[in-house]
Amino acid sequence: MVAQLLLLRQVGADDDFFEVGGHSLLATQLVARLRDDFKVSFKLRNLFEFPVVSELAEFIDQLLEKKAADAC
């Protein structure tokens, strides 16, 4: 998703969204896609807190786990 948005062939797990070409307009697009794809409450500031792809993935996993626990 990140690579597609940045028009790159690939983005590694240790890459920082902003260091590989991300900027504020692309950040808002990424946040919207993450909300739509994962159906979680993800905020723009979360991307600034977790700009590295692997950290972002871990944060989304935590949101999904919390969502699943709240559903029970």
Rosetta blueprint (number, residue, H / E / L):
1 M L
2 V H
3 A H
4 Q H
5 L H
6 L H
7 L L
8 L L
9 R L
10 Q L
11 V L
12 G L
13 A L
14 D L
15 D L
16 D E
17 F L
18 F L
19 E L
20 V L
21 G L
22 G L
23 H L
24 S H
25 L H
26 L H
27 A H
28 T H
29 Q H
30 L H
31 V H
32 A H
33 R H
34 L H
35 R H
36 D H
37 D H
38 F H
39 K L
40 V L
41 S L
42 F L
43 K L
44 L H
45 R H
46 N H
47 L H
48 F H
49 E H
50 F L
51 P L
52 V E
53 V H
54 S H
55 E H
56 L H
57 A H
58 E H
59 F H
60 I H
61 D H
62 Q H
63 L H
64 L H
65 E H
66 K H
67 K H
68 A H
69 A H
70 D H
71 A H
72 C L
